Amino acid sequence: MTTEAGERLADRLAGQWRRAGADEVRVVADPSELADLVAAATGPVLVSGADLVAHTAVLKHLATSPVGPTVALVLTDPPAAGQVTVREERGQVVAVDDPAGATGVFGGALRVGVADLPALAAAARTAAGGGIDRLFADLAGCGTLTFAHRVRLLVAHRVGDPAELAAAQAAVAAVDEDRAELRLSVKERDDFFTTFFVSTWSPHVAKAAARIGLGPSGVTMISVAFAVAAAVLFGVGGRPALVAGGILLYLGFVLDCVDGQLARYTRHFSAWGGWLDTMADRAKEYLVYAGLGYGATHAGFRYGWALAIAAMTLQTVRHMTDTWYGVLHDEAARRPHAATGDAGGLGGKLNAASTKVQADTGSVSYWLKRTVVFPIGERWALMAVAAALFGPLVALCAVLVWGVLAFAYTGALRTLRARWMRVPVLTTVDTGLHRDDGPLARTMPVVRAPLALAVAGALGAAGLLLWALLAVHAGHGLPAWAVAFGLVVLLGGAQGARAAHGGPLGWLVPAALRAGEYLFAIAVGVAGRVSPWLIFGYVFVLTLHHYDLTARLEKRQAAPPLHAATLGWEGRSVLLTIGSIAGIASIALATLGTYLLVVFVASVVLAWVVLPARARRAPAPVGGGGRSPG
């Protein structure tokens, strides 16, 4: 088929792929010819049929999509003869060529990650004589996890005759590609505050940053500077400083959105950028907590730092449950047959109601659901407004109250839905790594109740903390045996380390262990009358370590290079116990916290500077170019 300019559609597509960033382009007549090309490839391979008419930006977005290694173009067009339908859930293709439950049609193009190249080669051989649709169906039949890339605002159509070709070309020409790309830089679904008070103007900042050559990581660092300045102003106190701090905190959040929008607009994605964005978000928020805690204490409230520590601990444990519940949903989407619970039961009804609300985009119930969970935009807005109008104490109390209510709401509903889905999430990952186990946990006797043990340990640590608070308030110390007993209860969680985490609520284990370790460390600090800012600093370093683990989970990265040197949650708790019994709790917290910070920084340098540099200096393997659509 030829275009209006007289060139073959396949040749025009080849030129578009080159402009989209493909290193090498080959036009092949049959899928079986791909096998040899795939065998020589050393990077992701892009494959498309010759019947696709689309903006070059569509191809570039597919080639650079950060959602997963293997991504397929999905269209909402009705399927034509020979085209395969797809069904997707949570961005994953979970069924191919199943018209009954189809949510779209394969768009005739896909990017295949390096790990899936053997499956692509096998599919290319079995699809001999067929087209791109048969190739994709056979690739899916190999069990390849494929993510869906839907076309939004831009245009992509598969054509079968000259009339369809002319209509598709007209549709492509009618869209301002750059303007559409700028709009696409904004997340399709975001939270209420971000949608209406940030994303209405932040894309223009992203475009300006792109024009001056500022990258996403640079914007992230500027947003960190704004948040640090806001924290300092909150600590200084006084109405002018508090108002200025609120304004800077808002602008810092705007820039926090701009870095992602800039990455999507320029298509500059990297594992480092994703990791930095995740870590910076948490560090900024907790530094603001520190500023508010200091400011509340400086204003005369005795427990300002205690509120800051409580807010940081609560938010970290919430994030751990958010991460693992997201993994649960992804796993359930890949294995929909696992959700065999009664659709008329409570879990089934909640699942159906949640799906219905999420689909009703823009409704009151939709925005209420997205707001009540207290996402980051709402947290930062609440802190900025409350601190500016009422002061640090009110800001911290508001964050804690809303955070507790949101945690109770999401925790209860997610627990019911997880029991209904019946998906054993922690059986799919390195359990010891994501539990943050150390050598001691790996040698403990095995008790096959990991969640019950982890929750018991957290409750024991909470009881120890309450005891320590009452003892200090009464003017006397906590007996050494009480701390030792608290450690024994906490270490009960280690006995589930080598047991199968196959229960429907196993996704709560990491969060329960985090809560137990944090509460125990805080209890040791309170019992030892350690300065509150030092307790905050120690827990802050722990959160950096744990967010590093979860960020790598989300970005599909390996464990931190020096993870073994962090001693594990149980090893750190034992050292703090020894320091508490020896009467040097302050020294123990300061020394261990400094050690963990040094290990964290060294691990970051190794992971993102030293090891990549060594990989670049390594001899290149013999083979073809990185990306080669055929």
C-alpha positions in Angstrom: 0.0 0.0 0.0 1.3 3.4 -0.9 0.7 6.8 0.7 -0.4 10.0 -1.0 3.2 10.9 -1.6 3.7 7.6 -3.5 6.0 5.9 -1.0 5.3 2.5 0.4 3.7 2.6 3.9 6.4 0.2 5.1 9.1 2.6 4.0 7.5 5.5 5.7 7.1 3.5 8.9 10.8 2.6 8.7 11.6 6.3 8.6 9.4 7.0 11.5 11.0 4.3 13.6 14.4 5.9 12.9 13.1 9.3 14.0 11.6 7.6 17.1 15.1 6.5 18.1 15.6 3.0 16.7 19.3 2.2 16.2 18.8 -0.1 13.2 15.7 -0.7 11.0 15.1 -3.8 8.9 12.0 -4.5 6.7 11.2 -8.3 6.6 8.6 -10.1 4.6 7.7 -12.8 7.1 7.9 -13.2 10.9 10.1 -16.2 10.6 12.9 -13.9 9.3 12.9 -12.1 12.7 14.4 -15.1 14.5 17.9 -14.5 13.1 17.7 -10.8 13.7 16.5 -11.3 17.3 19.4 -13.7 18.0 21.8 -10.9 17.1 20.1 -8.2 19.1 21.7 -7.0 22.4 18.9 -4.6 23.4 15.1 -4.3 23.2 13.6 -5.1 19.8 10.8 -3.1 18.2 8.4 -4.9 15.9 5.6 -3.5 13.8 3.3 -4.5 10.9 3.2 -2.5 7.7 -0.4 -1.4 8.1 0.1 1.1 10.9 -0.5 4.8 10.4 0.4 6.8 13.5 2.2 9.9 14.7 5.9 9.4 15.1 5.3 10.4 18.7 3.2 7.2 19.2 6.1 5.1 18.1 8.5 7.0 20.3 6.3 6.7 23.3 6.1 2.9 22.7 9.9 2.7 22.3 10.6 4.6 25.5 7.7 3.4 27.6 8.9 3.0 31.3 6.0 0.7 32.4 7.8 -2.6 31.6 10.3 -4.3 29.4 7.8 -5.7 26.9 5.0 -3.3 25.8 2.3 -3.7 23.1 0.4 -0.9 21.3 -3.3 -1.2 22.1 -6.0 0.6 20.2 -9.8 1.1 20.8 -10.6 0.6 17.1 -13.0 -2.3 16.3 -10.9 -5.4 15.3 -10.7 -6.1 11.6 -10.3 -9.5 10.1 -7.2 -11.3 11.3 -6.5 -8.8 14.1 -6.3 -10.0 17.7 -8.2 -8.5 20.6 -6.6 -7.9 24.0 -7.9 -7.6 27.5 -5.9 -5.5 30.0 -6.1 -4.9 33.7 -3.9 -2.4 35.6 -2.0 -1.7 32.4 -1.1 -5.4 31.8 -2.3 -7.5 28.9 -4.0 -10.4 30.7 -5.7 -12.1 27.7 -5.2 -12.2 23.9 -7.7 -13.1 21.3 -10.6 -13.3 23.7 -13.3 -11.2 22.1 -15.8 -11.7 25.0 -13.8 -9.7 27.5 -11.7 -7.6 25.1 -10.9 -4.0 26.1 -9.0 -3.1 22.9 -7.3 -4.4 19.8 -3.6 -5.1 19.2 -2.2 -2.0 17.4 0.3 -3.9 15.3 3.5 -2.7 17.2 5.3 -3.8 20.2 8.6 -3.5 22.1 10.1 -6.7 23.4 12.6 -6.5 26.3 15.9 -8.3 26.3 14.7 -11.0 28.7 11.8 -11.9 26.4 13.8 -12.1 23.2 14.1 -15.9 23.3 10.3 -16.0 23.5 10.0 -13.6 20.6 12.4 -15.8 18.5 10.3 -18.8 19.3 7.1 -17.0 18.4 8.6 -15.7 15.1 9.3 -19.3 14.1 5.9 -20.6 15.0 4.2 -17.6 13.3 5.9 -18.3 9.9 3.5 -17.4 7.2 1.3 -15.3 9.5 1.5 -11.6 10.3 2.2 -9.4 13.2 -1.0 -10.4 14.9 -0.1 -14.1 14.8 3.4 -13.2 16.1 1.9 -11.3 19.1 -0.6 -14.0 19.9 2.2 -16.6 19.9 4.4 -14.4 22.0 1.6 -14.1 24.6 1.2 -17.8 24.4 4.7 -18.2 25.6 3.7 -16.6 28.9 5.4 -13.3 28.3 4.3 -10.5 30.7 3.2 -7.7 28.3 2.2 -4.2 29.3 -0.3 -2.2 27.3 0.4 1.2 25.8 -2.8 2.9 24.9 -2.9 5.9 22.5 -4.4 9.0 24.0 -4.8 12.4 22.3 -2.5 11.3 19.4 -3.7 9.1 16.5 -2.9 5.5 15.5 -4.9 3.3 13.2 -4.3 0.1 11.3 -5.5 0.3 7.7 -6.6 -2.3 5.2 -7.4 -0.3 2.0 -6.7 3.1 0.4 -9.8 4.7 1.8 -8.8 3.7 5.4 -5.3 4.9 4.7 -6.5 8.3 3.5 -8.8 8.7 6.5 -6.0 7.8 8.9 -3.6 10.2 7.3 -6.1 13.0 7.6 -6.7 12.2 11.3 -3.0 12.3 11.9 -2.6 15.6 10.1 -5.4 17.2 12.1 -3.6 16.8 15.5 -1.0 19.2 16.7 1.6 16.6 17.8 3.7 18.8 20.1 0.6 20.3 21.8 -0.8 16.7 22.4 2.6 15.6 23.8 2.6 18.4 26.3 -0.9 17.5 27.4 0.2 13.8 27.6 3.0 14.8 30.0 0.2 15.1 32.7 -0.9 11.8 34.2 -4.2 10.6 32.9 -5.5 10.1 36.4 -4.2 12.1 39.3 -5.4 13.3 42.7 -7.8 16.2 43.2 -5.4 18.8 44.4 -2.8 17.9 41.8 -5.4 17.9 39.0 -7.0 21.2 39.8 -4.3 23.3 41.5 -1.0 22.1 39.9 -1.5 20.4 36.5 -3.5 23.3 35.2 -0.3 25.2 34.7 2.7 23.0 35.6 3.0 21.6 32.0 4.0 25.1 30.8 6.9 25.0 33.4 7.9 21.6 32.1 8.0 23.0 28.5 10.1 26.0 29.6 12.5 23.6 31.4 12.8 21.5 28.3 13.6 24.7 26.3 16.5 25.7 28.6 17.8 22.2 28.7 17.0 21.4 32.3 16.5 17.7 32.9 14.1 15.9 35.2 16.7 15.1 37.8 17.7 18.8 37.9 14.1 19.8 38.5 13.9 17.1 41.3 16.9 18.7 43.1 15.4 22.2 42.8 12.2 20.9 44.4 14.3 19.4 47.2 15.8 22.8 47.8 12.4 24.4 48.0 11.2 21.8 50.5 14.3 22.2 52.6 13.8 26.0 52.6 10.2 25.5 53.6 11.2 23.2 56.5 13.7 25.8 57.7 11.0 28.6 57.6 8.6 26.3 59.5 11.3 25.9 62.2 12.0 29.6 62.4 8.3 30.4 63.1 6.6 33.7 63.0 3.7 34.5 60.6 5.8 35.8 57.7 8.1 32.8 57.8 5.2 30.4 58.1 3.4 31.9 55.1 6.6 32.0 53.1 7.2 28.4 54.0 3.7 27.4 52.9 4.3 29.1 49.5 7.6 27.4 49.1 6.2 24.0 50.0 3.5 24.5 47.3 6.0 25.5 44.7 8.2 22.6 45.7 5.3 20.2 45.1 4.6 21.8 41.7 8.2 21.1 40.8 7.8 17.6 42.1 5.1 17.2 39.5 7.1 19.0 36.8 10.0 16.5 37.0 7.7 13.7 35.9 5.9 15.8 33.3 9.3 16.9 31.9 10.4 13.2 31.7 7.2 12.3 29.8 7.4 15.3 27.5 11.1 14.8 26.6 10.9 11.0 26.9 14.0 11.0 29.1 13.4 8.0 31.4 16.0 6.2 33.5 16.2 3.9 36.4 18.3 6.5 38.2 15.7 9.2 37.6 12.8 7.0 38.9 14.8 6.0 42.0 15.8 9.6 42.7 12.2 10.9 42.3 10.9 8.3 44.8 13.7 8.9 47.3 13.5 12.7 47.0 9.7 12.7 47.6 10.0 10.9 50.9 13.1 12.8 52.1 11.5 16.1 51.3 8.3 15.3 53.2 10.1 14.0 56.2 12.4 17.0 56.4 9.3 19.2 56.4 8.0 17.1 59.3 11.3 17.8 61.1 10.9 21.5 60.4 7.3 21.4 61.8 8.4 19.4 64.8 11.2 21.8 65.6 8.9 24.8 65.1 6.2 23.4 67.3 8.8 22.6 70.1 10.3 26.1 69.7 6.8 27.6 70.1 6.5 26.0 73.5 4.8 22.6 72.8 6.7 19.9 74.6 5.9 17.1 72.2 6.6 18.7 68.8 9.3 16.2 67.9 7.1 13.3 69.1 4.4 14.4 66.6 7.0 14.6 63.8 8.3 11.1 64.6 4.8 9.7 64.8 3.9 11.3 61.4 7.0 9.9 59.7 6.5 6.4 61.2 2.8 6.3 60.2 3.5 7.5 56.7 6.3 5.1 56.1 4.2 2.1 57.3 1.4 3.3 55.1 3.7 3.5 52.1 4.9 -0.1 52.7 1.3 -1.3 52.6 0.6 0.8 49.5 3.6 -0.7 47.7 2.7 -4.3 48.5 -1.0 -3.9 47.8 -0.1 -2.5 44.4 2.0 -5.7 43.8 -1.0 -7.7 45.0 -3.3 -6.1 42.5 -0.8 -6.5 39.7 -0.4 -10.2 40.5 -4.2 -10.7 40.7 -4.5 -9.1 37.3 -2.0 -11.5 35.9 -3.9 -14.4 37.5 -7.5 -13.4 37.4 -8.6 -17.0 38.0 -7.1 -16.7 41.5 -9.9 -14.5 42.6 -12.3 -17.4 43.1 -14.2 -15.9 46.1 -17.9 -15.4 46.2 -18.7 -12.5 43.9 -21.7 -11.8 46.1 -19.6 -11.8 49.3 -18.4 -8.7 51.0 -15.0 -8.8 49.3 -16.6 -9.3 45.9 -19.0 -6.4 46.5 -16.2 -4.1 47.6 -14.2 -5.0 44.5 -17.1 -4.4 42.2 -17.9 -1.1 43.9 -14.3 0.1 43.7 -14.1 -0.8 40.0 -17.3 1.1 39.3 -16.1 4.2 41.2 -12.8 4.2 39.4 -14.4 4.0 36.1 -16.7 6.9 36.8 -13.9 9.5 36.2 -14.7 13.0 37.4 -17.7 12.1 39.6 -18.0 13.2 43.2 -17.5 9.6 44.4 -14.4 9.3 42.2 -12.8 12.4 43.7 -13.9 11.5 47.2 -12.2 8.1 46.9 -9.0 9.6 45.6 -9.0 12.3 48.3 -9.9 10.3 51.4 -6.8 8.1 51.1 -4.7 11.2 51.8 -2.3 11.2 48.8 0.9 13.3 48.6 -0.8 16.3 47.0 -3.4 16.6 49.7 -0.7 16.0 52.4 1.5 18.8 51.1 -1.5 21.2 50.6 -2.7 20.5 54.1 0.7 21.1 55.7 1.2 24.3 53.7 -2.2 25.8 54.5 -2.3 24.7 58.1 1.2 25.8 58.9 0.7 29.2 57.2 -2.6 29.9 58.9 -2.4 28.1 62.3 1.2 27.1 62.9 3.4 23.9 63.0 1.5 22.2 65.8 -1.8 22.3 64.0 -0.2 21.2 60.7 1.3 18.1 62.4 -1.9 17.3 64.2 -3.9 17.6 61.0 -1.5 15.3 59.1 -1.6 12.7 61.9 -5.4 12.7 62.3 -6.1 12.5 58.5 -3.3 10.0 58.1 -4.7 7.7 60.8 -8.2 7.8 59.4 -6.9 7.2 55.9 -4.8 4.2 57.1 -7.8 2.7 58.9 -10.0 3.1 55.8 -7.6 1.7 53.3 -6.3 -1.0 55.6 -9.8 -2.3 56.3 -11.0 -2.3 52.7 -7.8 -3.7 51.3 -7.7 -6.5 53.8 -11.3 -7.5 52.8 -10.5 -7.3 49.1 -7.2 -9.2 49.5 -8.9 -12.1 51.3 -11.4 -12.2 48.4 -8.6 -12.2 45.7 -6.6 -14.9 47.5 -3.4 -14.2 45.7 -0.1 -15.1 47.6 2.0 -12.1 46.6 5.2 -12.7 48.5 5.7 -16.0 46.8 6.7 -14.1 43.7 9.7 -12.2 45.2 12.8 -12.6 47.4 11.0 -12.7 50.7 14.1 -12.3 52.8 15.1 -9.2 50.9 11.8 -7.4 51.1 11.4 -8.4 54.8 14.9 -6.8 55.3 16.0 -9.9 57.2 19.6 -10.2 58.5 21.7 -13.2 59.4 20.0 -13.7 62.7 16.5 -14.1 61.1 17.9 -16.7 58.7 19.0 -18.9 61.7 15.8 -18.6 63.8 13.5 -21.6 64.3 10.8 -21.7 61.7 7.2 -21.0 62.7 4.7 -21.1 59.8 2.7 -18.0 60.7 4.8 -15.0 59.4 2.0 -12.4 59.5 0.8 -13.3 63.0 4.4 -13.2 64.3 5.2 -9.9 62.6 2.0 -8.3 64.0 2.7 -9.7 67.4 6.2 -8.2 67.3 4.8 -4.8 66.3 2.2 -4.9 69.0 4.9 -5.9 71.5 7.1 -2.9 70.4 4.0 -0.6 70.7 3.4 -1.9 74.2 7.1 -1.3 75.2 6.9 2.2 73.8 3.7 3.0 75.8 5.4 1.6 78.9 8.4 3.7 78.3 6.3 6.9 77.9 4.4 6.2 81.1 7.6 5.5 83.0 9.3 8.7 81.8 6.2 10.7 82.5 6.1 9.3 86.1 9.7 10.3 86.6 11.4 6.9 86.7 13.2 4.8 84.2 12.3 1.6 82.4 13.9 -1.6 83.8 16.5 -3.2 81.5 14.7 -6.5 81.5 11.6 -4.8 80.0 13.7 -3.8 76.9 15.1 -7.3 76.7 11.6 -8.8 76.9 10.4 -6.4 74.2 13.2 -7.5 72.0 12.3 -11.2 72.5 8.7 -10.4 71.5 9.9 -8.4 68.5 12.3 -11.2 67.4 9.3 -13.5 67.2 8.7 -12.0 63.8 12.0 -13.5 62.6 10.7 -17.0 63.1 8.5 -16.6 60.1 11.4 -15.7 57.8 11.8 -19.0 56.1 8.1 -20.0 56.2 6.0 -19.6 53.1 4.3 -16.3 52.9 1.5 -17.7 50.9 -1.5 -16.3 52.7 -3.9 -13.7 51.3 -2.7 -11.2 53.8 1.0 -11.9 53.4 1.5 -8.5 51.8 1.1 -7.0 55.2 4.3 -8.7 56.6 6.9 -6.1 55.5 4.8 -3.2 56.8 4.3 -5.0 60.2 8.0 -5.6 60.5 8.8 -1.9 59.7 6.3 -0.8 62.3 7.8 -3.2 64.9 11.4 -2.0 64.2 10.5 1.7 64.3 8.4 1.5 67.4 11.1 -0.6 69.2 13.8 2.0 68.3 11.6 4.8 69.5 10.9 3.0 72.7 14.7 2.5 73.3 15.2 6.2 72.7 12.4 7.2 75.1 13.5 4.8 77.8 17.1 6.1 77.5 15.9 9.7 77.5 17.5 10.3 74.2 17.0 13.7 72.5 13.9 13.6 70.4 15.7 15.0 67.3 18.2 12.1 67.6 15.4 9.6 67.6 13.9 11.3 64.6 17.2 11.2 62.8 17.7 7.5 63.4 14.2 6.6 62.2 14.7 8.9 59.2 17.8 7.0 58.2 15.9 3.8 58.5 13.2 5.1 56.2 15.8 5.9 53.6 17.1 2.4 53.7 13.6 0.9 53.5 12.4 3.2 50.7 15.5 2.2 48.8 14.3 -1.4 49.0 10.8 -0.6 47.9 11.9 1.8 45.1 14.0 -1.0 43.7 11.0 -3.3 43.9 8.9 -0.9 42.0 11.6 -0.2 39.4 12.5 -3.9 39.1 16.1 -3.3 40.2 18.4 -5.7 42.1 19.1 -5.4 45.8 21.3 -2.5 47.0 24.9 -3.5 46.7 25.7 -3.2 50.4 22.4 -4.6 51.7 24.1 -7.3 53.7 26.0 -4.6 55.6 22.8 -3.1 57.0 22.5 -6.1 59.5 18.8 -6.7 59.0 15.9 -5.4 61.1 16.5 -7.9 63.9 20.3 -7.3 64.0 19.8 -3.5 64.4 17.3 -4.1 67.1 19.7 -6.4 69.0 22.4 -3.7 68.9 20.0 -1.1 70.2 19.0 -3.4 73.0 22.6 -3.9 74.1 23.1 -0.1 74.0 20.0 0.4 76.1 21.0 -2.2 78.8 24.5 -0.7 78.9 23.0 2.8 79.5 24.3 4.3 76.3 21.1 4.5 74.2 22.1 7.9 72.8 25.5 6.7 71.7 23.9 3.5 70.2 21.3 5.4 68.2 23.8 8.0 67.0 26.5 5.4 66.1 24.2 2.9 64.4 22.3 5.7 62.6 25.6 7.2 61.3 26.8 3.8 60.2 23.6 3.1 58.3 23.7 6.5 56.6 27.3 5.8 55.5 26.3 2.4 54.2 23.3 3.9 52.4 25.4 6.6 50.7 28.1 4.1 49.7 25.5 1.8 48.3 23.9 4.6 46.2 27.4 5.5 44.8 28.1 1.9 44.0 24.7 1.2 42.4 24.4 4.4 40.3 28.0 5.5 39.7 30.7 2.8 40.1 28.9 -0.3 38.8 27.4 1.5 35.7 30.8 3.0 34.9 32.4 -0.5 35.0 29.6 -1.9 32.8 30.3 0.9 30.2 34.0 0.0 30.2 33.3 -3.7 29.8 33.9 -5.2 26.3 30.7 -5.1 24.2 29.3 -8.4 23.2 29.3 -9.5 19.6 26.0 -8.8 18.0 23.7 -6.3 16.3 22.4 -2.9 17.5 20.2 -2.2 20.4 16.8 -1.8 18.8 15.7 -3.0 15.4 12.0 -2.9 14.4 11.2 -5.3 11.6 
